Amino acid sequence: MENDISRNTIFVLVILTLLISILGTWTVLSQITSGPAPQQPPHVASQSGEVSFTLQAPPQPQTSSDKGVVGFIIKKP
């Protein structure tokens, strides 16, 4: 039993482990709550534009012996 660690050494190591865990948790939580300073978005001049699209009648489905058929229908509300 000469090579065993004493109870006092184990007690000190456990206390140090707890203190380091508590301090680490406290540090991380304080950084999360403070967070980085909010950044202002860059100034963008007002601009306007136009977007358009055209819906065409769906093509007739084509079938093949090697492939399947996939189709969908968009219904107007």
Secondary structure, 3 states (H helix, E strand, C coil): CCCCCCHHHHHHHHHHHHHHHHHHHHHHHHHHHHCCCCCCCCCCCCCCCCCCCCCCCCCCCCCCCCCCCCCCCCCCC
